[in-house]
Amino acid sequence: MSVDHQETTVGAPPGQGPSSALLAVLGGAGLAGAAGVALAAIAAHKVQTPELATAATMLLIHAAAVIAIAGVSTRMQSGWRWLITAGLMLCSALLFSGAVSYHAVMGEHVFPRAAPTGGSMLIISWCALAVLSVLEALDQR
């Protein structure tokens, strides 16, 4: 069975636009990307610390990955699972980068273990992406 079996976007009836879940994930990724660029500028011109540069990089990389996953979700049989994974990745990147940025600027933690929790959730979201890919491949056999 080819990937062309689904012609509509996730959660949308035929002939309608993208689902609100897809739009929410894409909107969140856009804001994360904008925050990444802003953090990169702050790290380069105002608060020159490697922590802010790391937070910026993580946001930018994961915003792009989330957009890619959201796009792929529109072509997958279980597109909602892909969107959940994209949402988990987005929230994880925001938690990690927000915690690192807050600590770099304010000198204190948002809450204990916020950055490691966000980082661990990022790893889990990448593993979930790998599992979804395998499951999708098995589904198409």
VMD Tcl script that builds the backbone (N, CA, C; Angstrom):
set m [mol new atoms 423]
animate dup $m
set s [atomselect $m all]
$s set {name element resname resid chain x y z} {
  {N N MET 1 A 0.851 -1.173 0.000}
  {CA C MET 1 A 0.000 0.000 0.000}
  {C C MET 1 A 0.897 1.237 0.000}
  {N N SER 2 A 0.612 2.185 -0.852}
  {CA C SER 2 A 1.435 3.388 -0.933}
  {C C SER 2 A 0.994 4.422 0.091}
  {N N VAL 3 A 1.835 5.439 0.253}
  {CA C VAL 3 A 1.548 6.515 1.198}
  {C C VAL 3 A 0.411 7.399 0.681}
  {N N ASP 4 A 0.047 7.279 -0.584}
  {CA C ASP 4 A -0.985 8.126 -1.182}
  {C C ASP 4 A -2.398 7.752 -0.771}
  {N N HIS 5 A -2.553 6.861 0.194}
  {CA C HIS 5 A -3.882 6.410 0.599}
  {C C HIS 5 A -4.673 7.482 1.332}
  {N N GLN 6 A -4.029 8.530 1.791}
  {CA C GLN 6 A -4.740 9.570 2.532}
  {C C GLN 6 A -4.527 10.912 1.840}
  {N N GLU 7 A -5.564 11.444 1.286}
  {CA C GLU 7 A -5.463 12.666 0.510}
  {C C GLU 7 A -5.780 13.925 1.313}
  {N N THR 8 A -6.389 13.777 2.476}
  {CA C THR 8 A -6.769 14.951 3.255}
  {C C THR 8 A -5.835 15.137 4.429}
  {N N THR 9 A -5.905 16.302 5.039}
  {CA C THR 9 A -5.076 16.561 6.198}
  {C C THR 9 A -5.669 15.898 7.424}
  {N N VAL 10 A -4.831 15.718 8.434}
  {CA C VAL 10 A -5.223 15.021 9.649}
  {C C VAL 10 A -6.422 15.693 10.298}
  {N N GLY 11 A -7.454 14.911 10.555}
  {CA C GLY 11 A -8.611 15.402 11.281}
  {C C GLY 11 A -9.568 16.248 10.474}
  {N N ALA 12 A -9.334 16.423 9.204}
  {CA C ALA 12 A -10.202 17.263 8.389}
  {C C ALA 12 A -10.976 16.389 7.410}
  {N N PRO 13 A -12.292 16.623 7.298}
  {CA C PRO 13 A -13.066 15.894 6.296}
  {C C PRO 13 A -12.590 16.270 4.891}
  {N N PRO 14 A -12.817 15.403 3.917}
  {CA C PRO 14 A -12.393 15.693 2.549}
  {C C PRO 14 A -12.906 17.058 2.078}
  {N N GLY 15 A -12.031 17.799 1.431}
  {CA C GLY 15 A -12.402 19.095 0.882}
  {C C GLY 15 A -12.290 20.256 1.859}
  {N N GLN 16 A -11.947 19.968 3.112}
  {CA C GLN 16 A -11.782 21.044 4.085}
  {C C GLN 16 A -10.311 21.266 4.355}
  {N N GLY 17 A -10.013 22.357 5.041}
  {CA C GLY 17 A -8.633 22.721 5.334}
  {C C GLY 17 A -8.034 21.886 6.448}
  {N N PRO 18 A -6.860 22.284 6.888}
  {CA C PRO 18 A -6.153 21.543 7.935}
  {C C PRO 18 A -6.897 21.578 9.265}
  {N N SER 19 A -6.660 20.577 10.088}
  {CA C SER 19 A -7.314 20.486 11.386}
  {C C SER 19 A -6.789 21.561 12.330}
  {N N SER 20 A -7.550 21.825 13.365}
  {CA C SER 20 A -7.117 22.823 14.347}
  {C C SER 20 A -5.894 22.321 15.108}
  {N N ALA 21 A -5.758 21.001 15.303}
  {CA C ALA 21 A -4.578 20.454 15.977}
  {C C ALA 21 A -3.323 20.712 15.139}
  {N N LEU 22 A -3.422 20.493 13.840}
  {CA C LEU 22 A -2.289 20.738 12.954}
  {C C LEU 22 A -1.917 22.223 12.973}
  {N N LEU 23 A -2.913 23.084 12.904}
  {CA C LEU 23 A -2.643 24.519 12.923}
  {C C LEU 23 A -2.043 24.970 14.250}
  {N N ALA 24 A -2.491 24.375 15.348}
  {CA C ALA 24 A -1.936 24.718 16.664}
  {C C ALA 24 A -0.461 24.323 16.757}
  {N N VAL 25 A -0.144 23.133 16.267}
  {CA C VAL 25 A 1.248 22.678 16.295}
  {C C VAL 25 A 2.113 23.569 15.410}
  {N N LEU 26 A 1.631 23.899 14.228}
  {CA C LEU 26 A 2.401 24.768 13.333}
  {C C LEU 26 A 2.564 26.168 13.916}
  {N N GLY 27 A 1.506 26.693 14.519}
  {CA C GLY 27 A 1.602 28.012 15.153}
  {C C GLY 27 A 2.592 28.009 16.300}
  {N N GLY 28 A 2.549 26.960 17.119}
  {CA C GLY 28 A 3.511 26.842 18.222}
  {C C GLY 28 A 4.935 26.737 17.721}
  {N N ALA 29 A 5.133 25.995 16.637}
  {CA C ALA 29 A 6.477 25.874 16.058}
  {C C ALA 29 A 6.958 27.222 15.526}
  {N N GLY 30 A 6.049 27.985 14.947}
  {CA C GLY 30 A 6.423 29.320 14.478}
  {C C GLY 30 A 6.868 30.224 15.609}
  {N N LEU 31 A 6.137 30.169 16.726}
  {CA C LEU 31 A 6.512 30.984 17.890}
  {C C LEU 31 A 7.827 30.503 18.494}
  {N N ALA 32 A 8.034 29.190 18.525}
  {CA C ALA 32 A 9.297 28.655 19.041}
  {C C ALA 32 A 10.471 29.084 18.158}
  {N N GLY 33 A 10.262 29.056 16.853}
  {CA C GLY 33 A 11.312 29.518 15.943}
  {C C GLY 33 A 11.627 30.992 16.146}
  {N N ALA 34 A 10.589 31.804 16.312}
  {CA C ALA 34 A 10.800 33.234 16.565}
  {C C ALA 34 A 11.541 33.449 17.881}
  {N N ALA 35 A 11.168 32.686 18.907}
  {CA C ALA 35 A 11.857 32.794 20.192}
  {C C ALA 35 A 13.313 32.366 20.067}
  {N N GLY 36 A 13.569 31.360 19.249}
  {CA C GLY 36 A 14.944 30.918 19.019}
  {C C GLY 36 A 15.794 31.997 18.378}
  {N N VAL 37 A 15.241 32.675 17.391}
  {CA C VAL 37 A 15.978 33.766 16.735}
  {C C VAL 37 A 16.218 34.906 17.727}
  {N N ALA 38 A 15.191 35.239 18.518}
  {CA C ALA 38 A 15.343 36.309 19.510}
  {C C ALA 38 A 16.408 35.952 20.545}
  {N N LEU 39 A 16.392 34.718 21.021}
  {CA C LEU 39 A 17.413 34.294 21.982}
  {C C LEU 39 A 18.810 34.326 21.376}
  {N N ALA 40 A 18.920 33.937 20.123}
  {CA C ALA 40 A 20.220 33.988 19.456}
  {C C ALA 40 A 20.729 35.428 19.388}
  {N N ALA 41 A 19.838 36.367 19.097}
  {CA C ALA 41 A 20.235 37.773 19.043}
  {C C ALA 41 A 20.648 38.280 20.421}
  {N N ILE 42 A 19.892 37.906 21.438}
  {CA C ILE 42 A 20.233 38.315 22.804}
  {C C ILE 42 A 21.577 37.717 23.210}
  {N N ALA 43 A 21.785 36.450 22.870}
  {CA C ALA 43 A 23.049 35.783 23.209}
  {C C ALA 43 A 24.233 36.420 22.487}
  {N N ALA 44 A 24.001 36.933 21.303}
  {CA C ALA 44 A 25.091 37.531 20.526}
  {C C ALA 44 A 25.372 38.976 20.922}
  {N N HIS 45 A 24.360 39.709 21.387}
  {CA C HIS 45 A 24.538 41.154 21.589}
  {C C HIS 45 A 24.372 41.654 23.017}
  {N N LYS 46 A 23.612 40.954 23.836}
  {CA C LYS 46 A 23.306 41.479 25.170}
  {C C LYS 46 A 23.925 40.645 26.284}
  {N N VAL 47 A 23.499 39.408 26.379}
  {CA C VAL 47 A 23.942 38.512 27.439}
  {C C VAL 47 A 24.752 37.402 26.784}
  {N N GLN 48 A 26.043 37.632 26.658}
  {CA C GLN 48 A 26.868 36.681 25.924}
  {C C GLN 48 A 27.211 35.491 26.814}
  {N N THR 49 A 26.351 34.503 26.727}
  {CA C THR 49 A 26.529 33.279 27.500}
  {C C THR 49 A 26.227 32.080 26.616}
  {N N PRO 50 A 27.001 31.037 26.756}
  {CA C PRO 50 A 26.753 29.847 25.933}
  {C C PRO 50 A 25.400 29.199 26.214}
  {N N GLU 51 A 24.868 29.411 27.416}
  {CA C GLU 51 A 23.570 28.823 27.753}
  {C C GLU 51 A 22.465 29.371 26.860}
  {N N LEU 52 A 22.466 30.683 26.637}
  {CA C LEU 52 A 21.432 31.269 25.771}
  {C C LEU 52 A 21.584 30.794 24.329}
  {N N ALA 53 A 22.822 30.679 23.883}
  {CA C ALA 53 A 23.056 30.182 22.522}
  {C C ALA 53 A 22.555 28.742 22.390}
  {N N THR 54 A 22.771 27.937 23.422}
  {CA C THR 54 A 22.272 26.556 23.403}
  {C C THR 54 A 20.753 26.535 23.363}
  {N N ALA 55 A 20.117 27.354 24.181}
  {CA C ALA 55 A 18.650 27.417 24.202}
  {C C ALA 55 A 18.113 27.836 22.832}
  {N N ALA 56 A 18.757 28.827 22.220}
  {CA C ALA 56 A 18.337 29.292 20.897}
  {C C ALA 56 A 18.455 28.180 19.861}
  {N N THR 57 A 19.573 27.491 19.875}
  {CA C THR 57 A 19.793 26.406 18.918}
  {C C THR 57 A 18.761 25.298 19.085}
  {N N MET 58 A 18.497 24.931 20.334}
  {CA C MET 58 A 17.514 23.866 20.588}
  {C C MET 58 A 16.131 24.272 20.084}
  {N N LEU 59 A 15.738 25.512 20.318}
  {CA C LEU 59 A 14.432 25.972 19.834}
  {C C LEU 59 A 14.365 25.949 18.315}
  {N N LEU 60 A 15.392 26.454 17.666}
  {CA C LEU 60 A 15.375 26.524 16.202}
  {C C LEU 60 A 15.362 25.136 15.563}
  {N N ILE 61 A 16.202 24.253 16.069}
  {CA C ILE 61 A 16.255 22.897 15.504}
  {C C ILE 61 A 14.917 22.181 15.691}
  {N N HIS 62 A 14.373 22.280 16.889}
  {CA C HIS 62 A 13.145 21.541 17.169}
  {C C HIS 62 A 11.915 22.195 16.545}
  {N N ALA 63 A 11.929 23.504 16.366}
  {CA C ALA 63 A 10.816 24.142 15.649}
  {C C ALA 63 A 10.765 23.612 14.214}
  {N N ALA 64 A 11.918 23.514 13.580}
  {CA C ALA 64 A 11.966 22.976 12.213}
  {C C ALA 64 A 11.541 21.512 12.180}
  {N N ALA 65 A 11.992 20.737 13.160}
  {CA C ALA 65 A 11.609 19.323 13.213}
  {C C ALA 65 A 10.105 19.164 13.411}
  {N N VAL 66 A 9.523 19.994 14.262}
  {CA C VAL 66 A 8.081 19.932 14.513}
  {C C VAL 66 A 7.297 20.251 13.239}
  {N N ILE 67 A 7.749 21.239 12.490}
  {CA C ILE 67 A 7.084 21.578 11.232}
  {C C ILE 67 A 7.163 20.393 10.262}
  {N N ALA 68 A 8.317 19.753 10.199}
  {CA C ALA 68 A 8.469 18.587 9.321}
  {C C ALA 68 A 7.556 17.444 9.755}
  {N N ILE 69 A 7.510 17.171 11.053}
  {CA C ILE 69 A 6.662 16.086 11.556}
  {C C ILE 69 A 5.191 16.400 11.284}
  {N N ALA 70 A 4.806 17.648 11.485}
  {CA C ALA 70 A 3.413 18.040 11.216}
  {C C ALA 70 A 3.087 17.834 9.745}
  {N N GLY 71 A 4.005 18.177 8.865}
  {CA C GLY 71 A 3.789 17.954 7.437}
  {C C GLY 71 A 3.654 16.480 7.106}
  {N N VAL 72 A 4.506 15.664 7.685}
  {CA C VAL 72 A 4.449 14.220 7.465}
  {C C VAL 72 A 3.133 13.660 7.994}
  {N N SER 73 A 2.650 14.211 9.104}
  {CA C SER 73 A 1.424 13.687 9.719}
  {C C SER 73 A 0.234 13.715 8.771}
  {N N THR 74 A 0.236 14.647 7.838}
  {CA C THR 74 A -0.896 14.767 6.910}
  {C C THR 74 A -0.942 13.618 5.907}
  {N N ARG 75 A 0.147 12.874 5.807}
  {CA C ARG 75 A 0.218 11.774 4.839}
  {C C ARG 75 A 0.186 10.402 5.492}
  {N N MET 76 A 0.096 10.376 6.817}
  {CA C MET 76 A 0.171 9.105 7.528}
  {C C MET 76 A -1.206 8.633 7.978}
  {N N GLN 77 A -1.358 7.327 8.014}
  {CA C GLN 77 A -2.632 6.739 8.404}
  {C C GLN 77 A -2.990 7.104 9.845}
  {N N SER 78 A -2.016 7.118 10.720}
  {CA C SER 78 A -2.252 7.491 12.123}
  {C C SER 78 A -1.664 8.880 12.373}
  {N N GLY 79 A -2.103 9.842 11.593}
  {CA C GLY 79 A -1.554 11.195 11.658}
  {C C GLY 79 A -1.668 11.836 13.018}
  {N N TRP 80 A -2.697 11.501 13.774}
  {CA C TRP 80 A -2.857 12.091 15.098}
  {C C TRP 80 A -1.713 11.705 16.019}
  {N N ARG 81 A -1.174 10.496 15.864}
  {CA C ARG 81 A -0.027 10.085 16.685}
  {C C ARG 81 A 1.202 10.919 16.355}
  {N N TRP 82 A 1.362 11.227 15.095}
  {CA C TRP 82 A 2.484 12.050 14.663}
  {C C TRP 82 A 2.334 13.469 15.217}
  {N N LEU 83 A 1.107 13.972 15.227}
  {CA C LEU 83 A 0.874 15.310 15.784}
  {C C LEU 83 A 1.109 15.341 17.289}
  {N N ILE 84 A 0.733 14.297 17.984}
  {CA C ILE 84 A 1.000 14.227 19.421}
  {C C ILE 84 A 2.510 14.228 19.671}
  {N N THR 85 A 3.234 13.472 18.871}
  {CA C THR 85 A 4.692 13.440 18.990}
  {C C THR 85 A 5.290 14.818 18.713}
  {N N ALA 86 A 4.780 15.487 17.683}
  {CA C ALA 86 A 5.257 16.843 17.377}
  {C C ALA 86 A 4.948 17.792 18.533}
  {N N GLY 87 A 3.757 17.662 19.110}
  {CA C GLY 87 A 3.389 18.502 20.251}
  {C C GLY 87 A 4.267 18.245 21.461}
  {N N LEU 88 A 4.571 16.965 21.721}
  {CA C LEU 88 A 5.473 16.616 22.822}
  {C C LEU 88 A 6.851 17.221 22.588}
  {N N MET 89 A 7.343 17.118 21.371}
  {CA C MET 89 A 8.650 17.673 21.045}
  {C C MET 89 A 8.661 19.184 21.244}
  {N N LEU 90 A 7.607 19.850 20.794}
  {CA C LEU 90 A 7.519 21.300 20.926}
  {C C LEU 90 A 7.501 21.724 22.396}
  {N N CYS 91 A 6.650 21.084 23.187}
  {CA C CYS 91 A 6.572 21.420 24.622}
  {C C CYS 91 A 7.888 21.137 25.328}
  {N N SER 92 A 8.538 20.050 24.961}
  {CA C SER 92 A 9.815 19.687 25.571}
  {C C SER 92 A 10.897 20.704 25.251}
  {N N ALA 93 A 10.954 21.126 23.994}
  {CA C ALA 93 A 11.945 22.127 23.596}
  {C C ALA 93 A 11.700 23.454 24.311}
  {N N LEU 94 A 10.429 23.818 24.449}
  {CA C LEU 94 A 10.098 25.056 25.159}
  {C C LEU 94 A 10.464 24.959 26.642}
  {N N LEU 95 A 10.207 23.827 27.258}
  {CA C LEU 95 A 10.557 23.644 28.666}
  {C C LEU 95 A 12.066 23.717 28.850}
  {N N PHE 96 A 12.796 22.964 28.041}
  {CA C PHE 96 A 14.253 22.951 28.160}
  {C C PHE 96 A 14.831 24.349 27.918}
  {N N SER 97 A 14.490 24.944 26.792}
  {CA C SER 97 A 15.062 26.241 26.434}
  {C C SER 97 A 14.621 27.348 27.376}
  {N N GLY 98 A 13.377 27.286 27.806}
  {CA C GLY 98 A 12.894 28.287 28.756}
  {C C GLY 98 A 13.625 28.200 30.081}
  {N N ALA 99 A 13.814 26.984 30.574}
  {CA C ALA 99 A 14.518 26.798 31.848}
  {C C ALA 99 A 15.972 27.246 31.747}
  {N N VAL 100 A 16.644 26.882 30.660}
  {CA C VAL 100 A 18.043 27.274 30.468}
  {C C VAL 100 A 18.153 28.795 30.337}
  {N N SER 101 A 17.265 29.399 29.572}
  {CA C SER 101 A 17.291 30.847 29.375}
  {C C SER 101 A 17.022 31.589 30.680}
  {N N TYR 102 A 16.032 31.146 31.410}
  {CA C TYR 102 A 15.695 31.787 32.683}
  {C C TYR 102 A 16.876 31.727 33.644}
  {N N HIS 103 A 17.509 30.573 33.710}
  {CA C HIS 103 A 18.665 30.424 34.597}
  {C C HIS 103 A 19.818 31.314 34.151}
  {N N ALA 104 A 20.039 31.402 32.841}
  {CA C ALA 104 A 21.146 32.225 32.325}
  {C C ALA 104 A 20.926 33.702 32.621}
  {N N VAL 105 A 19.692 34.162 32.533}
  {CA C VAL 105 A 19.403 35.593 32.714}
  {C C VAL 105 A 19.171 35.940 34.179}
  {N N MET 106 A 18.408 35.112 34.887}
  {CA C MET 106 A 18.004 35.445 36.256}
  {C C MET 106 A 18.936 34.855 37.325}
  {N N GLY 107 A 19.707 33.838 36.954}
  {CA C GLY 107 A 20.607 33.223 37.917}
  {C C GLY 107 A 19.934 32.263 38.876}
  {N N GLU 108 A 18.691 31.944 38.630}
  {CA C GLU 108 A 17.980 30.975 39.465}
  {C C GLU 108 A 17.175 30.043 38.577}
  {N N HIS 109 A 16.732 28.951 39.158}
  {CA C HIS 109 A 15.990 27.953 38.397}
  {C C HIS 109 A 14.488 28.246 38.406}
  {N N VAL 110 A 13.825 27.947 37.294}
  {CA C VAL 110 A 12.377 28.078 37.208}
  {C C VAL 110 A 11.758 27.164 38.249}
  {N N PHE 111 A 12.110 25.896 38.193}
  {CA C PHE 111 A 11.789 24.915 39.227}
  {C C PHE 111 A 12.856 23.832 39.130}
  {N N PRO 112 A 13.082 23.118 40.209}
  {CA C PRO 112 A 14.162 22.118 40.194}
  {C C PRO 112 A 14.004 21.109 39.055}
  {N N ARG 113 A 15.100 20.877 38.353}
  {CA C ARG 113 A 15.184 19.866 37.301}
  {C C ARG 113 A 14.333 20.159 36.063}
  {N N ALA 114 A 13.984 21.415 35.845}
  {CA C ALA 114 A 13.181 21.763 34.665}
  {C C ALA 114 A 13.939 21.463 33.370}
  {N N ALA 115 A 15.188 21.904 33.284}
  {CA C ALA 115 A 15.961 21.676 32.055}
  {C C ALA 115 A 16.206 20.188 31.798}
  {N N PRO 116 A 16.638 19.411 32.790}
  {CA C PRO 116 A 16.819 17.983 32.512}
  {C C PRO 116 A 15.513 17.264 32.154}
  {N N THR 117 A 14.407 17.715 32.755}
  {CA C THR 117 A 13.112 17.125 32.408}
  {C C THR 117 A 12.776 17.414 30.951}
  {N N GLY 118 A 12.950 18.669 30.534}
  {CA C GLY 118 A 12.705 19.032 29.138}
  {C C GLY 118 A 13.615 18.277 28.188}
  {N N GLY 119 A 14.891 18.155 28.556}
  {CA C GLY 119 A 15.838 17.413 27.715}
  {C C GLY 119 A 15.481 15.939 27.603}
  {N N SER 120 A 15.070 15.342 28.718}
  {CA C SER 120 A 14.665 13.934 28.695}
  {C C SER 120 A 13.420 13.742 27.836}
  {N N MET 121 A 12.492 14.688 27.938}
  {CA C MET 121 A 11.283 14.610 27.118}
  {C C MET 121 A 11.612 14.773 25.640}
  {N N LEU 122 A 12.627 15.565 25.323}
  {CA C LEU 122 A 13.059 15.689 23.922}
  {C C LEU 122 A 13.573 14.352 23.401}
  {N N ILE 123 A 14.386 13.683 24.211}
  {CA C ILE 123 A 14.895 12.368 23.810}
  {C C ILE 123 A 13.739 11.399 23.587}
  {N N ILE 124 A 12.769 11.423 24.489}
  {CA C ILE 124 A 11.600 10.543 24.361}
  {C C ILE 124 A 10.822 10.866 23.083}
  {N N SER 125 A 10.682 12.144 22.765}
  {CA C SER 125 A 9.927 12.501 21.556}
  {C C SER 125 A 10.648 12.037 20.292}
  {N N TRP 126 A 11.984 12.104 20.267}
  {CA C TRP 126 A 12.727 11.597 19.116}
  {C C TRP 126 A 12.589 10.073 19.019}
  {N N CYS 127 A 12.622 9.384 20.167}
  {CA C CYS 127 A 12.418 7.927 20.161}
  {C C CYS 127 A 11.009 7.578 19.692}
  {N N ALA 128 A 10.023 8.366 20.124}
  {CA C ALA 128 A 8.640 8.142 19.673}
  {C C ALA 128 A 8.538 8.292 18.162}
  {N N LEU 129 A 9.251 9.256 17.609}
  {CA C LEU 129 A 9.267 9.448 16.159}
  {C C LEU 129 A 9.825 8.206 15.461}
  {N N ALA 130 A 10.886 7.648 16.014}
  {CA C ALA 130 A 11.475 6.441 15.431}
  {C C ALA 130 A 10.490 5.274 15.502}
  {N N VAL 131 A 9.829 5.120 16.636}
  {CA C VAL 131 A 8.851 4.034 16.797}
  {C C VAL 131 A 7.692 4.216 15.827}
  {N N LEU 132 A 7.186 5.437 15.705}
  {CA C LEU 132 A 6.090 5.701 14.766}
  {C C LEU 132 A 6.481 5.350 13.339}
  {N N SER 133 A 7.704 5.646 12.976}
  {CA C SER 133 A 8.177 5.335 11.623}
  {C C SER 133 A 8.157 3.834 11.373}
  {N N VAL 134 A 8.619 3.065 12.352}
  {CA C VAL 134 A 8.619 1.609 12.222}
  {C C VAL 134 A 7.183 1.087 12.150}
  {N N LEU 135 A 6.312 1.570 13.037}
  {CA C LEU 135 A 4.919 1.130 13.042}
  {C C LEU 135 A 4.229 1.455 11.714}
  {N N GLU 136 A 4.506 2.633 11.182}
  {CA C GLU 136 A 3.905 3.025 9.901}
  {C C GLU 136 A 4.384 2.113 8.784}
  {N N ALA 137 A 5.691 1.788 8.813}
  {CA C ALA 137 A 6.239 0.887 7.792}
  {C C ALA 137 A 5.596 -0.497 7.895}
  {N N LEU 138 A 5.411 -0.980 9.100}
  {CA C LEU 138 A 4.778 -2.288 9.292}
  {C C LEU 138 A 3.308 -2.248 8.855}
  {N N ASP 139 A 2.654 -1.131 9.096}
  {CA C ASP 139 A 1.248 -0.964 8.688}
  {C C ASP 139 A 1.077 -1.009 7.172}
  {N N GLN 140 A 2.083 -0.573 6.447}
  {CA C GLN 140 A 1.982 -0.496 4.998}
  {C C GLN 140 A 2.337 -1.802 4.312}
  {N N ARG 141 A 2.736 -2.773 5.075}
  {CA C ARG 141 A 3.117 -4.083 4.476}
  {C C ARG 141 A 1.929 -4.865 4.062}
}
mol reanalyze $m
mol bondsrecalc $m
mol representation Tube
mol addrep $m
